Amino acid sequence: MSTEAAHVCSHVFSNTHPVLLVSRAGGSWRCLCGDEHGPGEPMHVVGWNELVHRDSTLAELLNLPNEWEAARLSVDSRWIRARPQVHD
C-alpha cells in the first residue's frame, strides 16, 4: 500500500463519480472524474489507500511515472497510460 496523498475533485471526494483520469503532473497525484466542475472549485486531499479501497484497479497505477497520466472511459474499461504531449 501507499502512504501518498492524492488531490481529487469534489465528485471523487464525495464518492458520487468514479476516478476516470489519474495524472502525475509535477509528480503529484491527481484523481479526477472527467466531468464538469464549477469555476474555482477546490480540490480535496485524500489518502491514496482510501481511493484504492474504493476502487482496487487504482492499485495498478502505483507505478505510474511522474508527468504521465492514465485514463479510462468507464470503471469497466482498462486503464490506458500515456505521457501527455508538451506544447510550447
Residue pairs with C-beta under 8 A, 6 or more apart in sequence:
1 48
1 49
1 52
2 48
2 49
2 52
2 62
3 47
3 48
3 49
4 29
4 47
4 48
5 29
5 45
5 46
5 47
5 48
6 29
6 30
6 31
6 45
6 46
6 47
6 48
6 51
7 28
7 29
7 30
7 31
7 43
7 44
7 45
8 19
8 30
8 31
8 32
8 43
8 44
8 45
8 46
8 51
9 17
9 31
9 32
9 33
9 35
9 37
9 41
9 43
9 44
10 37
10 41
10 42
10 44
11 17
11 33
11 35
11 37
12 18
12 19
12 31
12 32
12 33
12 44
12 51
13 44
13 46
15 54
17 33
17 35
18 33
18 55
18 74
18 75
19 31
19 32
19 33
19 51
19 55
19 58
20 32
20 33
20 34
20 71
20 72
20 73
20 74
20 75
21 30
21 31
21 32
21 33
21 34
21 69
21 70
21 71
22 29
22 30
22 31
22 32
22 58
22 61
22 64
22 69
22 70
22 71
22 79
23 29
23 30
23 32
23 68
23 69
24 30
24 64
24 65
24 66
24 67
24 68
24 69
25 67
25 69
25 84
26 66
26 67
27 66
27 67
29 48
30 43
31 51
31 58
34 71
48 58
48 62
51 58
52 58
52 59
55 75
57 75
57 79
60 79
61 70
61 79
61 81
64 70
64 81
65 83
67 83
67 84
68 81
68 82
68 83
68 84
69 81
69 82
69 83
69 84
70 79
70 80
70 81
70 82
71 79
71 80
71 82
72 78
72 79
72 80
